[in-house]
Amino acid sequence: MNNRMKNARQTHPGQRLLNGWGLFGLIVLPMSVSVVIQLTQIDTTNPAHISGMIALSVRLAVPWLFVAFAASSLVILFPSKFSKWILRNRRLFGLCFAAGMAWQLLFILWFVIGFFGYYMEEAYNYYDLSEQIPGYVILFAMTFTSFKFGRSMISGRAWRILHKGGIYFIWAVVWSTYWFELYYYDDIQPIDYVYYWMGMAAWGVRIAAWSKKRRSSQKRKAAAALDTSDQQFLPLALKRIGVGTLAGLGVFMIAYGNSWAPITLGLLANATFGGWVELFVPFLPIAPLYAAALAASSPPG
């Protein structure tokens, strides 16, 4: 105990600022100041301006979600002091995202309560709420259990399920929002492209790290097997062609959603449960990419 306290006192001030709560303050304070400054410059009686504050708070929060989402995978793919620093502060990056979303929730409540008629006519969307409300519930649960008093209330297994499943769900809700901004709505902003690709890169890092770990595990199992003569491994050349084709298809679908998304959404528009099915359309490119990662991590030929 004394040694830990001594080491803490000897920690360089710069290290304390860039880790833990120092890092949290370094991110959240400017974020909050930006929101407050913008709030003083708008007409708060105009519902469109409050809607703009909702968008601003999300844009300030989203990068920290993607950083937290990719943190553990970055260490696997690119082990370095920097990636380890990101992983060490993953919880704080997640809390930074939660802080930004707290601002968004404040403005959403302001928007709904203060301009209910405008909200129902211009902004209400049942299918969006079906994602957003569970997202907020999960985010609150993850934030609450990020602290010792909250974590002590659930089992370790439940905590892992909540945080792993929860961050995937929140990533999916946020990233698909930008997919729809690019390939469904007309008012496209440059930042929509940035966050769309940033979110996709975060998922790509995770699937690449998973593939790398799986490939290492498969190699160890193959090396430990006493007799591998009966195992039917995919020929290497065929495997490479398959992986390349699937990966290329996935990347094409991600980069050129305007070539297939309108047709797909149009076909689903008149289908039974079309509104619900449309929510899953953004994730269609992930299927060939996941298949490519699975094939790439299969035992070597």
BALOBA-1460 file (C-alpha; in Angstrom, 3 decimals):
// residues 301
<rec num="1" residu="m" x="0.000" y="0.000" z="0.000"/>
<rec num="2" residu="n" x="2.761" y="2.422" z="0.929"/>
<rec num="3" residu="n" x="4.646" y="1.578" z="-2.268"/>
<rec num="4" residu="r" x="1.578" y="2.275" z="-4.381"/>
<rec num="5" residu="m" x="1.049" y="5.621" z="-2.674"/>
<rec num="6" residu="k" x="4.717" y="6.479" z="-3.158"/>
<rec num="7" residu="n" x="4.552" y="5.566" z="-6.849"/>
<rec num="8" residu="a" x="1.412" y="7.644" z="-7.257"/>
<rec num="9" residu="r" x="3.134" y="10.689" z="-5.742"/>
<rec num="10" residu="q" x="6.091" y="10.181" z="-8.059"/>
<rec num="11" residu="t" x="3.902" y="10.050" z="-11.184"/>
<rec num="12" residu="h" x="4.713" y="12.898" z="-13.527"/>
<rec num="13" residu="p" x="1.950" y="15.564" z="-13.604"/>
<rec num="14" residu="g" x="1.713" y="15.151" z="-17.373"/>
<rec num="15" residu="q" x="1.022" y="11.437" z="-16.962"/>
<rec num="16" residu="r" x="-1.748" y="12.133" z="-14.462"/>
<rec num="17" residu="l" x="-3.294" y="14.649" z="-16.861"/>
<rec num="18" residu="l" x="-3.281" y="12.176" z="-19.755"/>
<rec num="19" residu="n" x="-4.644" y="9.230" z="-17.776"/>
<rec num="20" residu="g" x="-7.712" y="8.525" z="-15.685"/>
<rec num="21" residu="w" x="-9.866" y="11.399" z="-14.509"/>
<rec num="22" residu="g" x="-7.332" y="13.947" z="-15.696"/>
<rec num="23" residu="l" x="-7.891" y="12.706" z="-19.246"/>
<rec num="24" residu="f" x="-11.647" y="12.697" z="-18.685"/>
<rec num="25" residu="g" x="-11.562" y="16.356" z="-17.676"/>
<rec num="26" residu="l" x="-9.277" y="17.236" z="-20.557"/>
<rec num="27" residu="i" x="-11.886" y="15.889" z="-22.993"/>
<rec num="28" residu="v" x="-15.209" y="16.614" z="-21.330"/>
<rec num="29" residu="l" x="-14.490" y="20.175" z="-20.183"/>
<rec num="30" residu="p" x="-13.857" y="21.542" z="-23.716"/>
<rec num="31" residu="m" x="-16.793" y="19.472" z="-24.962"/>
<rec num="32" residu="s" x="-19.113" y="21.020" z="-22.403"/>
<rec num="33" residu="v" x="-17.756" y="24.529" z="-22.966"/>
<rec num="34" residu="s" x="-18.430" y="24.144" z="-26.705"/>
<rec num="35" residu="v" x="-22.022" y="23.121" z="-26.009"/>
<rec num="36" residu="v" x="-22.615" y="26.009" z="-23.590"/>
<rec num="37" residu="i" x="-21.089" y="28.577" z="-25.955"/>
<rec num="38" residu="q" x="-23.247" y="27.343" z="-28.830"/>
<rec num="39" residu="l" x="-26.301" y="27.374" z="-26.576"/>
<rec num="40" residu="t" x="-25.785" y="31.066" z="-25.800"/>
<rec num="41" residu="q" x="-25.700" y="31.885" z="-29.504"/>
<rec num="42" residu="i" x="-28.979" y="30.287" z="-30.612"/>
<rec num="43" residu="d" x="-32.637" y="31.168" z="-30.325"/>
<rec num="44" residu="t" x="-33.856" y="28.701" z="-27.700"/>
<rec num="45" residu="t" x="-37.466" y="29.364" z="-28.695"/>
<rec num="46" residu="n" x="-36.772" y="27.905" z="-32.145"/>
<rec num="47" residu="p" x="-37.194" y="24.082" z="-32.187"/>
<rec num="48" residu="a" x="-34.863" y="23.770" z="-35.192"/>
<rec num="49" residu="h" x="-32.077" y="25.342" z="-33.132"/>
<rec num="50" residu="i" x="-32.629" y="22.885" z="-30.278"/>
<rec num="51" residu="s" x="-32.524" y="20.089" z="-32.835"/>
<rec num="52" residu="g" x="-29.169" y="21.501" z="-33.934"/>
<rec num="53" residu="m" x="-27.910" y="21.257" z="-30.358"/>
<rec num="54" residu="i" x="-28.860" y="17.577" z="-30.340"/>
<rec num="55" residu="a" x="-26.732" y="17.044" z="-33.452"/>
<rec num="56" residu="l" x="-23.824" y="19.050" z="-32.006"/>
<rec num="57" residu="s" x="-23.701" y="17.064" z="-28.757"/>
<rec num="58" residu="v" x="-23.689" y="13.776" z="-30.690"/>
<rec num="59" residu="r" x="-20.870" y="14.927" z="-32.957"/>
<rec num="60" residu="l" x="-18.758" y="15.843" z="-29.953"/>
<rec num="61" residu="a" x="-19.389" y="12.464" z="-28.294"/>
<rec num="62" residu="v" x="-19.165" y="9.939" z="-31.131"/>
<rec num="63" residu="p" x="-15.355" y="9.799" z="-31.631"/>
<rec num="64" residu="w" x="-14.851" y="8.591" z="-28.064"/>
<rec num="65" residu="l" x="-17.268" y="5.706" z="-28.608"/>
<rec num="66" residu="f" x="-15.264" y="4.534" z="-31.609"/>
<rec num="67" residu="v" x="-11.979" y="4.835" z="-29.688"/>
<rec num="68" residu="a" x="-13.362" y="2.794" z="-26.777"/>
<rec num="69" residu="f" x="-14.836" y="0.255" z="-29.204"/>
<rec num="70" residu="a" x="-11.490" y="-0.372" z="-30.923"/>
<rec num="71" residu="a" x="-9.212" y="-0.092" z="-27.857"/>
<rec num="72" residu="s" x="-8.611" y="-3.761" z="-27.024"/>
<rec num="73" residu="s" x="-8.224" y="-4.729" z="-30.673"/>
<rec num="74" residu="l" x="-5.627" y="-2.043" z="-31.392"/>
<rec num="75" residu="v" x="-3.289" y="-3.652" z="-28.850"/>
<rec num="76" residu="i" x="-3.619" y="-7.013" z="-30.607"/>
<rec num="77" residu="l" x="-2.978" y="-5.616" z="-34.085"/>
<rec num="78" residu="f" x="-0.567" y="-2.776" z="-33.280"/>
<rec num="79" residu="p" x="1.098" y="-3.408" z="-29.906"/>
<rec num="80" residu="s" x="2.781" y="-0.198" z="-28.793"/>
<rec num="81" residu="k" x="2.860" y="2.263" z="-25.919"/>
<rec num="82" residu="f" x="0.185" y="4.319" z="-27.644"/>
<rec num="83" residu="s" x="-2.265" y="1.434" z="-28.155"/>
<rec num="84" residu="k" x="-1.663" y="0.290" z="-24.584"/>
<rec num="85" residu="w" x="-2.380" y="3.831" z="-23.378"/>
<rec num="86" residu="i" x="-5.685" y="3.762" z="-25.271"/>
<rec num="87" residu="l" x="-6.595" y="0.412" z="-23.734"/>
<rec num="88" residu="r" x="-5.599" y="1.579" z="-20.262"/>
<rec num="89" residu="n" x="-7.999" y="4.511" z="-20.580"/>
<rec num="90" residu="r" x="-10.772" y="2.699" z="-22.431"/>
<rec num="91" residu="r" x="-13.212" y="3.130" z="-19.554"/>
<rec num="92" residu="l" x="-12.579" y="6.879" z="-19.495"/>
<rec num="93" residu="f" x="-13.095" y="7.186" z="-23.240"/>
<rec num="94" residu="g" x="-16.393" y="5.383" z="-22.814"/>
<rec num="95" residu="l" x="-17.376" y="7.758" z="-20.021"/>
<rec num="96" residu="c" x="-16.472" y="10.712" z="-22.248"/>
<rec num="97" residu="f" x="-18.933" y="9.377" z="-24.809"/>
<rec num="98" residu="a" x="-21.545" y="8.980" z="-22.075"/>
<rec num="99" residu="a" x="-20.985" y="12.580" z="-20.964"/>
<rec num="100" residu="g" x="-21.564" y="13.831" z="-24.492"/>
<rec num="101" residu="m" x="-24.709" y="11.732" z="-24.795"/>
<rec num="102" residu="a" x="-25.957" y="13.166" z="-21.499"/>
<rec num="103" residu="w" x="-25.945" y="16.565" z="-23.217"/>
<rec num="104" residu="q" x="-27.844" y="15.025" z="-26.117"/>
<rec num="105" residu="l" x="-30.455" y="13.530" z="-23.795"/>
<rec num="106" residu="l" x="-30.925" y="16.924" z="-22.142"/>
<rec num="107" residu="f" x="-31.629" y="18.569" z="-25.492"/>
<rec num="108" residu="i" x="-33.871" y="15.708" z="-26.633"/>
<rec num="109" residu="l" x="-36.032" y="16.144" z="-23.519"/>
<rec num="110" residu="w" x="-36.013" y="19.912" z="-24.072"/>
<rec num="111" residu="f" x="-37.042" y="19.351" z="-27.682"/>
<rec num="112" residu="v" x="-39.809" y="16.836" z="-26.945"/>
<rec num="113" residu="i" x="-41.294" y="18.597" z="-23.909"/>
<rec num="114" residu="g" x="-40.901" y="22.162" z="-25.115"/>
<rec num="115" residu="f" x="-41.924" y="21.615" z="-28.750"/>
<rec num="116" residu="f" x="-44.044" y="18.485" z="-28.652"/>
<rec num="117" residu="g" x="-46.206" y="19.405" z="-31.631"/>
<rec num="118" residu="y" x="-43.187" y="20.173" z="-33.809"/>
<rec num="119" residu="y" x="-41.517" y="16.964" z="-32.640"/>
<rec num="120" residu="m" x="-44.513" y="14.798" z="-33.598"/>
<rec num="121" residu="e" x="-44.855" y="16.433" z="-37.013"/>
<rec num="122" residu="e" x="-41.228" y="16.826" z="-38.041"/>
<rec num="123" residu="a" x="-38.970" y="14.524" z="-36.013"/>
<rec num="124" residu="y" x="-40.940" y="11.602" z="-34.577"/>
<rec num="125" residu="n" x="-39.943" y="8.212" z="-35.974"/>
<rec num="126" residu="y" x="-41.131" y="5.030" z="-34.272"/>
<rec num="127" residu="y" x="-38.374" y="2.883" z="-35.720"/>
<rec num="128" residu="d" x="-35.666" y="5.289" z="-34.578"/>
<rec num="129" residu="l" x="-37.069" y="5.219" z="-31.047"/>
<rec num="130" residu="s" x="-36.927" y="1.418" z="-31.081"/>
<rec num="131" residu="e" x="-33.134" y="1.757" z="-31.279"/>
<rec num="132" residu="q" x="-32.563" y="4.938" z="-29.314"/>
<rec num="133" residu="i" x="-34.458" y="4.072" z="-26.133"/>
<rec num="134" residu="p" x="-32.750" y="0.662" z="-25.632"/>
<rec num="135" residu="g" x="-29.480" y="2.382" z="-26.496"/>
<rec num="136" residu="y" x="-29.903" y="4.894" z="-23.700"/>
<rec num="137" residu="v" x="-30.909" y="2.176" z="-21.247"/>
<rec num="138" residu="i" x="-27.836" y="0.114" z="-22.144"/>
<rec num="139" residu="l" x="-25.556" y="3.153" z="-22.021"/>
<rec num="140" residu="f" x="-26.855" y="4.065" z="-18.568"/>
<rec num="141" residu="a" x="-26.341" y="0.487" z="-17.351"/>
<rec num="142" residu="m" x="-22.802" y="0.398" z="-18.760"/>
<rec num="143" residu="t" x="-21.970" y="3.774" z="-17.213"/>
<rec num="144" residu="f" x="-23.403" y="2.786" z="-13.827"/>
<rec num="145" residu="t" x="-21.488" y="-0.512" z="-13.773"/>
<rec num="146" residu="s" x="-18.250" y="1.201" z="-14.835"/>
<rec num="147" residu="f" x="-17.863" y="2.235" z="-11.206"/>
<rec num="148" residu="k" x="-17.096" y="-0.136" z="-8.337"/>
<rec num="149" residu="f" x="-20.417" y="0.408" z="-6.562"/>
<rec num="150" residu="g" x="-22.326" y="-0.487" z="-9.713"/>
<rec num="151" residu="r" x="-20.131" y="-3.388" z="-10.752"/>
<rec num="152" residu="s" x="-20.502" y="-4.979" z="-7.319"/>
<rec num="153" residu="m" x="-24.240" y="-5.338" z="-7.916"/>
<rec num="154" residu="i" x="-23.929" y="-7.839" z="-10.776"/>
<rec num="155" residu="s" x="-21.889" y="-10.968" z="-11.402"/>
<rec num="156" residu="g" x="-18.675" y="-10.899" z="-13.391"/>
<rec num="157" residu="r" x="-20.301" y="-12.868" z="-16.211"/>
<rec num="158" residu="a" x="-23.263" y="-10.487" z="-16.387"/>
<rec num="159" residu="w" x="-20.872" y="-7.524" z="-16.412"/>
<rec num="160" residu="r" x="-18.919" y="-8.949" z="-19.345"/>
<rec num="161" residu="i" x="-22.104" y="-9.676" z="-21.317"/>
<rec num="162" residu="l" x="-23.445" y="-6.190" z="-20.640"/>
<rec num="163" residu="h" x="-20.282" y="-4.363" z="-21.639"/>
<rec num="164" residu="k" x="-19.337" y="-6.470" z="-24.645"/>
<rec num="165" residu="g" x="-22.832" y="-6.813" z="-26.029"/>
<rec num="166" residu="g" x="-23.709" y="-3.259" z="-25.041"/>
<rec num="167" residu="i" x="-20.848" y="-1.570" z="-26.845"/>
<rec num="168" residu="y" x="-21.637" y="-3.541" z="-30.011"/>
<rec num="169" residu="f" x="-25.264" y="-2.462" z="-29.824"/>
<rec num="170" residu="i" x="-24.413" y="1.202" z="-29.232"/>
<rec num="171" residu="w" x="-21.816" y="1.133" z="-32.002"/>
<rec num="172" residu="a" x="-24.424" y="-0.347" z="-34.351"/>
<rec num="173" residu="v" x="-27.018" y="2.314" z="-33.512"/>
<rec num="174" residu="v" x="-24.561" y="5.197" z="-33.901"/>
<rec num="175" residu="w" x="-22.806" y="3.923" z="-37.032"/>
<rec num="176" residu="s" x="-26.039" y="3.008" z="-38.822"/>
<rec num="177" residu="t" x="-27.257" y="6.558" z="-38.163"/>
<rec num="178" residu="y" x="-24.461" y="7.874" z="-40.366"/>
<rec num="179" residu="w" x="-25.133" y="5.175" z="-42.955"/>
<rec num="180" residu="f" x="-28.683" y="6.455" z="-43.290"/>
<rec num="181" residu="e" x="-27.418" y="10.029" z="-43.439"/>
<rec num="182" residu="l" x="-25.295" y="9.123" z="-46.463"/>
<rec num="183" residu="y" x="-27.539" y="6.683" z="-48.308"/>
<rec num="184" residu="y" x="-31.094" y="7.557" z="-47.292"/>
<rec num="185" residu="y" x="-31.399" y="11.249" z="-46.458"/>
<rec num="186" residu="d" x="-30.534" y="14.175" z="-48.711"/>
<rec num="187" residu="d" x="-28.879" y="16.630" z="-46.302"/>
<rec num="188" residu="i" x="-25.355" y="15.186" z="-46.241"/>
<rec num="189" residu="q" x="-22.700" y="16.950" z="-44.163"/>
<rec num="190" residu="p" x="-18.931" y="16.346" z="-44.541"/>
<rec num="191" residu="i" x="-18.771" y="15.126" z="-40.932"/>
<rec num="192" residu="d" x="-21.179" y="12.311" z="-41.880"/>
<rec num="193" residu="y" x="-18.496" y="10.802" z="-44.131"/>
<rec num="194" residu="v" x="-15.861" y="11.154" z="-41.406"/>
<rec num="195" residu="y" x="-17.906" y="9.359" z="-38.756"/>
<rec num="196" residu="y" x="-19.199" y="6.749" z="-41.192"/>
<rec num="197" residu="w" x="-15.673" y="5.684" z="-42.113"/>
<rec num="198" residu="m" x="-14.356" y="6.134" z="-38.584"/>
<rec num="199" residu="g" x="-17.046" y="3.812" z="-37.240"/>
<rec num="200" residu="m" x="-16.420" y="1.280" z="-39.991"/>
<rec num="201" residu="a" x="-12.678" y="1.378" z="-39.287"/>
<rec num="202" residu="a" x="-13.355" y="0.713" z="-35.594"/>
<rec num="203" residu="w" x="-15.386" y="-2.377" z="-36.504"/>
<rec num="204" residu="g" x="-12.737" y="-3.424" z="-39.022"/>
<rec num="205" residu="v" x="-10.069" y="-3.290" z="-36.345"/>
<rec num="206" residu="r" x="-12.174" y="-5.509" z="-34.096"/>
<rec num="207" residu="i" x="-12.874" y="-8.122" z="-36.764"/>
<rec num="208" residu="a" x="-9.215" y="-8.136" z="-37.841"/>
<rec num="209" residu="a" x="-8.083" y="-8.666" z="-34.229"/>
<rec num="210" residu="w" x="-10.646" y="-11.449" z="-33.789"/>
<rec num="211" residu="s" x="-9.397" y="-13.111" z="-36.983"/>
<rec num="212" residu="k" x="-5.792" y="-12.849" z="-35.825"/>
<rec num="213" residu="k" x="-6.565" y="-14.416" z="-32.445"/>
<rec num="214" residu="r" x="-8.618" y="-17.171" z="-34.048"/>
<rec num="215" residu="r" x="-5.877" y="-17.930" z="-36.578"/>
<rec num="216" residu="s" x="-3.289" y="-18.243" z="-33.791"/>
<rec num="217" residu="s" x="-5.606" y="-20.530" z="-31.841"/>
<rec num="218" residu="q" x="-6.241" y="-22.737" z="-34.876"/>
<rec num="219" residu="k" x="-2.518" y="-23.031" z="-35.562"/>
<rec num="220" residu="r" x="-1.861" y="-24.091" z="-31.971"/>
<rec num="221" residu="k" x="-4.577" y="-26.716" z="-32.172"/>
<rec num="222" residu="a" x="-3.234" y="-28.049" z="-35.458"/>
<rec num="223" residu="a" x="0.301" y="-28.199" z="-34.088"/>
<rec num="224" residu="a" x="-0.897" y="-30.021" z="-30.970"/>
<rec num="225" residu="a" x="-2.907" y="-32.604" z="-32.914"/>
<rec num="226" residu="l" x="-1.257" y="-36.033" z="-33.073"/>
<rec num="227" residu="d" x="-2.674" y="-36.852" z="-36.513"/>
<rec num="228" residu="t" x="-3.834" y="-34.158" z="-38.920"/>
<rec num="229" residu="s" x="-3.849" y="-36.347" z="-42.029"/>
<rec num="230" residu="d" x="-7.635" y="-36.627" z="-42.047"/>
<rec num="231" residu="q" x="-8.289" y="-32.892" z="-41.719"/>
<rec num="232" residu="q" x="-9.556" y="-31.321" z="-44.929"/>
<rec num="233" residu="f" x="-7.999" y="-27.876" z="-45.094"/>
<rec num="234" residu="l" x="-8.964" y="-25.395" z="-47.793"/>
<rec num="235" residu="p" x="-6.273" y="-25.154" z="-50.502"/>
<rec num="236" residu="l" x="-4.234" y="-22.010" z="-49.950"/>
<rec num="237" residu="a" x="-4.750" y="-20.520" z="-53.435"/>
<rec num="238" residu="l" x="-8.505" y="-21.090" z="-53.327"/>
<rec num="239" residu="k" x="-8.629" y="-19.694" z="-49.835"/>
<rec num="240" residu="r" x="-6.845" y="-16.504" z="-50.873"/>
<rec num="241" residu="i" x="-9.168" y="-16.023" z="-53.840"/>
<rec num="242" residu="g" x="-12.212" y="-16.514" z="-51.637"/>
<rec num="243" residu="v" x="-10.966" y="-14.163" z="-48.923"/>
<rec num="244" residu="g" x="-10.042" y="-11.500" z="-51.477"/>
<rec num="245" residu="t" x="-13.376" y="-11.766" z="-53.267"/>
<rec num="246" residu="l" x="-15.429" y="-11.549" z="-50.081"/>
<rec num="247" residu="a" x="-13.345" y="-8.700" z="-48.685"/>
<rec num="248" residu="g" x="-13.547" y="-6.817" z="-51.978"/>
<rec num="249" residu="l" x="-17.317" y="-7.239" z="-52.095"/>
<rec num="250" residu="g" x="-17.676" y="-5.973" z="-48.534"/>
<rec num="251" residu="v" x="-15.444" y="-2.944" z="-49.129"/>
<rec num="252" residu="f" x="-17.298" y="-2.139" z="-52.353"/>
<rec num="253" residu="m" x="-20.660" y="-2.265" z="-50.565"/>
<rec num="254" residu="i" x="-19.331" y="-0.019" z="-47.803"/>
<rec num="255" residu="a" x="-17.781" y="2.533" z="-50.152"/>
<rec num="256" residu="y" x="-20.548" y="2.557" z="-52.759"/>
<rec num="257" residu="g" x="-23.725" y="2.168" z="-50.779"/>
<rec num="258" residu="n" x="-25.490" y="4.487" z="-53.205"/>
<rec num="259" residu="s" x="-25.202" y="1.768" z="-55.883"/>
<rec num="260" residu="w" x="-27.230" y="-0.826" z="-53.978"/>
<rec num="261" residu="a" x="-28.852" y="0.798" z="-50.923"/>
<rec num="262" residu="p" x="-31.666" y="2.706" z="-52.718"/>
<rec num="263" residu="i" x="-32.705" y="-0.415" z="-54.620"/>
<rec num="264" residu="t" x="-32.641" y="-2.554" z="-51.483"/>
<rec num="265" residu="l" x="-34.547" y="-0.011" z="-49.400"/>
<rec num="266" residu="g" x="-37.072" y="0.418" z="-52.225"/>
<rec num="267" residu="l" x="-37.748" y="-3.324" z="-52.381"/>
<rec num="268" residu="l" x="-38.215" y="-3.480" z="-48.627"/>
<rec num="269" residu="a" x="-40.441" y="-0.412" z="-48.436"/>
<rec num="270" residu="n" x="-43.527" y="-2.363" z="-49.531"/>
<rec num="271" residu="a" x="-42.599" y="-5.607" z="-47.808"/>
<rec num="272" residu="t" x="-44.209" y="-6.889" z="-44.642"/>
<rec num="273" residu="f" x="-42.296" y="-5.561" z="-41.637"/>
<rec num="274" residu="g" x="-40.314" y="-3.484" z="-44.148"/>
<rec num="275" residu="g" x="-39.758" y="-0.688" z="-41.644"/>
<rec num="276" residu="w" x="-38.122" y="-3.071" z="-39.221"/>
<rec num="277" residu="v" x="-36.063" y="-4.886" z="-41.834"/>
<rec num="278" residu="e" x="-34.697" y="-1.591" z="-43.154"/>
<rec num="279" residu="l" x="-32.904" y="-1.071" z="-39.840"/>
<rec num="280" residu="f" x="-30.630" y="-4.005" z="-40.713"/>
<rec num="281" residu="v" x="-29.781" y="-2.909" z="-44.261"/>
<rec num="282" residu="p" x="-26.669" y="-0.896" z="-43.201"/>
<rec num="283" residu="f" x="-25.104" y="-4.084" z="-41.881"/>
<rec num="284" residu="l" x="-25.350" y="-6.095" z="-45.117"/>
<rec num="285" residu="p" x="-21.719" y="-5.261" z="-46.104"/>
<rec num="286" residu="i" x="-20.549" y="-6.726" z="-42.819"/>
<rec num="287" residu="a" x="-21.647" y="-10.232" z="-43.863"/>
<rec num="288" residu="p" x="-19.020" y="-10.735" z="-46.629"/>
<rec num="289" residu="l" x="-16.354" y="-9.055" z="-44.482"/>
<rec num="290" residu="y" x="-17.099" y="-11.367" z="-41.573"/>
<rec num="291" residu="a" x="-17.031" y="-14.365" z="-43.936"/>
<rec num="292" residu="a" x="-13.656" y="-13.190" z="-45.260"/>
<rec num="293" residu="a" x="-12.282" y="-12.873" z="-41.717"/>
<rec num="294" residu="l" x="-13.607" y="-16.344" z="-40.881"/>
<rec num="295" residu="a" x="-11.997" y="-17.859" z="-43.961"/>
<rec num="296" residu="a" x="-8.725" y="-16.021" z="-43.359"/>
<rec num="297" residu="s" x="-8.520" y="-17.399" z="-39.841"/>
<rec num="298" residu="s" x="-9.273" y="-21.002" z="-40.839"/>
<rec num="299" residu="p" x="-6.458" y="-23.589" z="-40.613"/>
<rec num="300" residu="p" x="-3.801" y="-23.177" z="-43.301"/>
<rec num="301" residu="g" x="-3.788" y="-25.495" z="-46.286"/>
